[in-house]
């Protein structure tokens, strides 16, 4: 299992958290527990949200995917 720090852009401020990778699923969990987001690649290789807290910003999927690819 891999872990790394990540930041998502919130509506008011940035949200700091930790990403945990397990079997192709990447889960972002905010340090303050305000956001949880799990993404994985679909059959075509595109990132999609598979679980997480509501509400969420659709841009977080791309933001998180970019951070995953640079790690």
N, C-alpha and C positions, 0 to 999 in steps of 0.2 A: 504494500500500500504506500502510495506516494502522497506527500503533503507539501504545500507551499502557501505563502501569504499572497493575497490578492486584494484588489480594490475595485469596487463597482461604483459608478457614478449615481448617487441618489438624487432625489428631487431637490433636496436642500443642501446636503453635504455628501462627501464621499463616504462610502461604507467599507470599512476594513474588515477582512475576514480571512479564513483559512479554507483552502481547497483540499479535499481529500479525493484521491483517485482510487477506484476499486473496480476492476473488471470492465474498464471502458466507460464507467460512469463517473463523472466529476461533480462533486457536491461542494458548493460554496456555502459556508456558514458564517454569518456575521459575528464578530466578537461580542457585540451587544445583543445578540439573538434576535435582531430585528428582521433579518432576511435569511432565508434558506432557499437555495436554487440548485437543482440537479439537472445536468445536461449530458447528452450522449449523442453519438453520430447515428443517423438513420441509415437505411439500406443504401441510399445514394451517396452517403458520406457527408451529409449536411448536419450541422449541429441543431438539436431540438431540445426543448424543455421537456423533461419527463416527470418532474415533481418539483414541489417547492411551495413557499408561502405565497399568500395573496395579500394585497395586490403585488404585481411585479411589473417591471418595465421590459418590454420586448427587446430593447437594446442591450439588456444585460446578457442575453445569450451570446451575441457577437462579442461583447466586451470580455466575457469570461473565456470564450473560445480563443480569442487573440492571446490572452494571458497563458492559456494552456499550451498553445503552440510555441510560445517563446520560452517555455520552461524546459 
